[in-house]
């Protein structure tokens, strides 16, 4: 049975989910969406697998990013000597037990642009790197002349200011096609959406004005999407929890709603940073950032 909901002519949009349909009601009209796909990523099924201690290389890790094939992992932190991008090679995709630190690839210094980097991501071809942090409040773009080879990385000279939306930017997620990105932080107006005029070109980035409030959490540390943009996940360090949302139109924040589904991380960490979900949405990673040698990357299955 579909639970019925009435909405007046002057009331805002409302959504509701029945047994097999999603409906949107807007100013007295009803639009029926396609059935909610079965098998969407769901953190109510999240199961802890293991962790990889990275504190010897990075005592204050802030972000984790993988090459899409799961054979390279990138970690950065903030403060002093931590302002470098660290690299691990994995012999089995996304298997932390096979990760080996690559010291030769781990010397790229982010400090000339940002003294406190908090998040990074790469373009799918490994030729562009993006980073932002809490000192400059900017997203910086870098170029790798050899894909995924950090010894060939250099600053492009281009950046984009996000301080108008948040004072402490902490997490980013790019749309896979490079046409946009979403950012979160502390003292932010919620999830903020940006669009690239030219994919992966920071000089064409602009704020769309679209936002999504997140009353469940005040310190938004990371954000990720799955299922073609129909599921959104946010991790926060005030509640130490991952929250789950459904978007009835892919990547459209105006159609997002909280699923009343969350996962408390305190059994593994009380200082979660960032969130990364594998392309097939079967594995999830976050960070236990303890500011000492025991800091680690944590893996779960969905």
C-alpha positions as CSV (number, residue, x, y, z in Angstrom):
1,X,0.0,0.0,0.0
2,X,1.2,3.5,-0.8
3,X,0.7,5.8,2.2
4,X,-1.3,8.8,1.0
5,X,-0.3,12.4,1.7
6,X,-2.2,15.5,0.9
7,X,-0.5,18.8,0.1
8,X,-2.1,22.2,-0.3
9,X,-1.6,24.6,-3.2
10,X,0.7,26.9,-1.2
11,X,2.8,24.2,0.6
12,X,6.3,23.2,-0.4
13,X,7.3,20.0,-2.3
14,X,6.8,16.7,-0.4
15,X,8.0,13.2,-1.0
16,X,6.9,9.9,0.3
17,X,7.8,6.3,-0.3
18,X,5.4,3.4,-0.5
19,X,6.0,-0.3,-0.9
20,X,7.0,0.0,-4.5
21,X,6.9,3.6,-5.7
22,X,8.2,7.0,-4.9
23,X,6.0,10.0,-5.4
24,X,6.6,13.7,-5.5
25,X,3.7,16.1,-4.7
26,X,4.1,19.7,-5.7
27,X,1.5,22.4,-5.3
28,X,-1.4,20.0,-5.6
29,X,0.0,17.8,-8.3
30,X,1.4,14.3,-8.0
31,X,4.3,12.9,-10.1
32,X,5.1,9.2,-9.9
33,X,8.7,8.3,-10.1
34,X,10.1,5.0,-11.3
35,X,10.3,2.3,-8.7
36,X,13.1,2.7,-6.2
37,X,15.8,0.3,-7.5
38,X,16.4,-2.8,-5.5
39,X,19.9,-3.4,-4.2
40,X,20.9,0.2,-3.6
41,X,23.7,0.8,-1.2
42,X,22.5,0.7,2.4
43,X,24.6,1.4,5.4
44,X,22.2,-0.5,7.7
45,X,24.1,-3.5,6.4
46,X,27.5,-2.0,7.1
47,X,30.0,-4.5,8.5
48,X,33.5,-3.7,9.8
49,X,36.3,-5.6,8.0
50,X,39.7,-4.3,9.1
51,X,42.0,-1.3,9.3
52,X,45.4,-0.2,8.0
53,X,47.6,1.8,10.4
54,X,49.0,4.8,8.5
55,X,50.2,6.9,11.5
56,X,53.9,6.2,10.8
57,X,53.5,8.0,7.4
58,X,50.6,10.4,8.3
59,X,49.7,11.1,12.0
60,X,46.7,13.3,11.1
61,X,45.0,11.8,8.0
62,X,42.1,13.8,6.7
63,X,41.1,12.1,3.4
64,X,41.4,8.8,1.6
65,X,41.0,8.3,-2.2
66,X,41.5,5.3,-4.4
67,X,42.2,4.8,-8.0
68,X,39.0,3.3,-9.5
69,X,40.7,-0.1,-9.9
70,X,41.5,-0.2,-6.2
71,X,45.2,-0.7,-6.8
72,X,46.4,2.7,-5.5
73,X,45.4,4.6,-2.3
74,X,46.0,8.3,-1.6
75,X,46.0,9.8,1.9
76,X,46.8,13.3,3.0
77,X,46.7,15.1,6.4
78,X,47.3,18.6,7.7
79,X,49.8,20.5,9.8
80,X,53.6,20.8,9.4
81,X,55.2,17.8,7.6
82,X,51.8,16.3,7.1
83,X,51.0,18.5,4.2
84,X,52.0,15.9,1.7
85,X,50.1,13.4,-0.4
86,X,51.0,9.8,0.6
87,X,50.6,6.9,-1.7
88,X,50.1,3.1,-1.1
89,X,50.1,0.4,-3.7
90,X,47.7,-2.5,-3.3
91,X,48.3,-5.9,-4.9
92,X,44.6,-6.9,-4.5
93,X,42.0,-4.3,-5.3
94,X,40.8,-2.4,-2.2
95,X,42.4,-5.0,0.1
96,X,44.1,-3.0,2.9
97,X,46.0,-6.1,4.0
98,X,47.9,-5.9,0.7
99,X,48.8,-2.2,0.9
100,X,52.4,-1.2,0.7
101,X,53.6,2.3,1.3
102,X,55.3,3.9,-1.8
103,X,57.8,6.3,-0.4
104,X,59.0,7.4,-3.8
105,X,55.6,8.6,-4.7
106,X,54.8,10.3,-1.4
107,X,56.8,13.5,-1.4
108,X,54.5,15.9,-3.2
109,X,54.1,18.9,-1.0
110,X,50.7,20.7,-0.9
111,X,51.8,23.3,1.6
112,X,52.7,26.1,-0.9
113,X,49.0,26.3,-1.7
114,X,47.4,25.0,1.5
115,X,48.8,24.5,5.0
116,X,45.9,22.4,6.2
117,X,44.7,20.2,3.4
118,X,41.5,18.3,4.2
119,X,40.4,16.6,1.0
120,X,41.6,15.4,-2.4
121,X,40.3,13.6,-5.5
122,X,41.5,12.7,-8.9
123,X,40.0,12.8,-12.4
124,X,39.3,9.2,-13.6
125,X,42.3,9.3,-16.0
126,X,44.7,10.3,-13.2
127,X,45.9,13.4,-15.0
128,X,44.3,16.0,-12.7
129,X,44.3,16.3,-8.9
130,X,42.1,18.5,-6.8
131,X,42.7,19.6,-3.2
132,X,41.2,21.9,-0.7
133,X,41.7,22.8,3.0
134,X,40.8,25.0,5.9
135,X,43.4,27.8,5.5
136,X,42.8,29.2,2.0
137,X,39.2,27.9,1.7
138,X,40.0,27.2,-2.0
139,X,40.0,24.2,-4.3
140,X,43.3,23.9,-6.1
141,X,43.9,22.0,-9.3
142,X,47.1,20.1,-10.2
143,X,48.3,18.4,-13.3
144,X,50.1,15.0,-13.6
145,X,52.0,14.7,-16.9
146,X,52.1,10.9,-16.3
147,X,48.8,9.6,-15.0
148,X,48.8,8.6,-11.3
149,X,52.6,9.4,-11.0
150,X,52.9,11.9,-8.2
151,X,56.5,12.6,-9.2
152,X,55.1,14.3,-12.3
153,X,52.5,16.4,-10.4
154,X,52.6,20.2,-10.5
155,X,50.3,23.0,-9.5
156,X,48.3,24.4,-12.4
157,X,48.1,27.9,-10.9
158,X,44.3,27.7,-10.8
159,X,41.9,27.6,-7.9
160,X,38.4,28.3,-6.8
161,X,37.2,30.0,-3.6
162,X,34.5,28.2,-1.6
163,X,34.7,30.4,1.5
164,X,31.4,32.1,0.7
165,X,29.6,28.8,1.4
166,X,31.7,27.4,4.3
167,X,34.5,28.6,6.6
168,X,36.2,25.3,7.1
169,X,35.8,23.1,3.9
170,X,36.3,19.4,4.8
171,X,34.9,17.0,2.2
172,X,34.3,16.9,-1.5
173,X,32.8,14.4,-4.0
174,X,33.1,14.9,-7.9
175,X,30.5,13.7,-10.3
176,X,32.1,10.8,-12.2
177,X,31.8,12.7,-15.5
178,X,33.5,15.8,-14.2
179,X,30.6,18.1,-14.7
180,X,30.2,19.0,-11.1
181,X,31.1,18.4,-7.5
182,X,29.6,18.6,-4.0
183,X,31.3,20.0,-0.9
184,X,30.7,20.0,2.8
185,X,32.4,21.4,5.9
186,X,32.1,23.0,9.3
187,X,30.0,26.1,9.6
188,X,28.6,25.3,6.1
189,X,25.2,25.9,4.7
190,X,24.9,22.1,4.2
191,X,25.8,20.2,1.1
192,X,26.8,22.7,-1.6
193,X,26.7,22.0,-5.3
194,X,29.2,23.3,-7.9
195,X,29.3,22.9,-11.7
196,X,32.1,22.7,-14.2
197,X,31.5,24.5,-17.4
198,X,34.2,22.3,-18.9
199,X,34.7,18.9,-17.2
200,X,37.6,18.8,-14.7
201,X,38.6,22.4,-15.4
202,X,38.6,24.5,-12.2
203,X,38.7,27.7,-14.1
204,X,35.1,27.0,-15.2
205,X,33.8,26.0,-11.8
206,X,30.9,28.0,-10.3
207,X,28.6,27.6,-7.3
208,X,25.1,26.7,-8.5
209,X,23.3,28.1,-5.4
210,X,21.9,24.7,-4.7
211,X,22.3,23.4,-1.2
212,X,20.9,20.7,1.1
213,X,20.7,21.2,4.8
214,X,22.0,18.5,7.1
215,X,20.4,18.9,10.6
216,X,21.6,15.5,11.7
217,X,25.3,16.7,11.9
218,X,27.1,20.0,12.4
219,X,30.6,19.0,11.4
220,X,30.4,17.5,7.9
221,X,33.7,15.7,7.3
222,X,33.0,13.8,4.1
223,X,30.4,13.0,1.4
224,X,30.0,10.3,-1.2
225,X,27.4,9.1,-3.7
226,X,26.4,5.7,-5.1
227,X,23.8,4.2,-7.4
228,X,24.3,6.8,-10.2
229,X,23.7,9.7,-7.8
230,X,20.5,8.4,-6.1
231,X,22.2,7.6,-2.8
232,X,24.2,10.1,-0.8
233,X,26.2,9.5,2.4
234,X,27.6,12.0,4.8
235,X,30.0,11.4,7.7
236,X,30.3,13.7,10.6
237,X,32.7,14.1,13.6
238,X,30.2,15.7,16.0
239,X,28.0,12.6,16.2
240,X,30.7,10.1,14.8
241,X,28.0,8.8,12.4
242,X,27.4,8.1,8.7
243,X,24.0,9.2,7.5
244,X,22.1,8.0,4.4
245,X,20.0,9.9,2.0
246,X,18.0,9.1,-1.2
247,X,17.8,11.4,-4.2
248,X,14.8,10.7,-6.4
249,X,16.5,12.5,-9.3
250,X,20.2,11.6,-9.6
251,X,22.5,14.3,-8.1
252,X,19.6,16.7,-7.7
253,X,19.8,18.0,-4.2
254,X,16.2,19.4,-4.4
255,X,14.9,15.8,-4.5
256,X,17.1,14.5,-1.6
257,X,15.6,13.2,1.7
258,X,17.0,11.6,4.8
259,X,16.3,7.9,4.9
260,X,16.3,7.7,8.7
261,X,19.2,5.3,8.3
262,X,22.5,5.9,10.0
263,X,25.6,4.0,11.3
264,X,27.4,4.8,14.5
265,X,31.2,4.5,14.0
266,X,32.3,4.7,17.7
267,X,33.2,1.0,17.8
268,X,36.1,1.8,15.5
269,X,36.7,5.5,15.7
270,X,35.6,8.6,17.6
271,X,37.4,10.9,15.1
272,X,36.0,10.0,11.7
273,X,37.3,11.9,8.7
274,X,36.1,11.6,5.1
275,X,34.2,8.7,3.4
276,X,35.1,6.8,0.2
277,X,32.8,4.2,-1.4
278,X,34.1,1.8,-4.1
279,X,32.6,2.2,-7.6
280,X,30.5,-1.0,-7.2
281,X,29.2,0.3,-3.9
282,X,30.2,-2.9,-2.0
283,X,33.0,-1.4,0.2
284,X,33.3,1.8,2.3
285,X,36.3,3.4,3.8
286,X,36.7,6.1,6.4
287,X,39.5,7.4,8.6
288,X,40.3,7.1,12.3
289,X,42.4,10.2,12.8
290,X,44.0,10.1,16.2
291,X,46.8,12.6,15.6
292,X,49.4,10.0,16.5
293,X,51.0,6.8,15.2
294,X,47.9,4.7,15.6
295,X,45.8,6.7,13.0
296,X,44.4,4.3,10.4
297,X,42.2,3.7,7.4
298,X,39.1,1.7,8.2
299,X,37.2,-0.6,5.8
300,X,33.6,-1.8,5.9
301,X,31.4,-3.9,3.5
302,X,27.9,-2.7,2.6
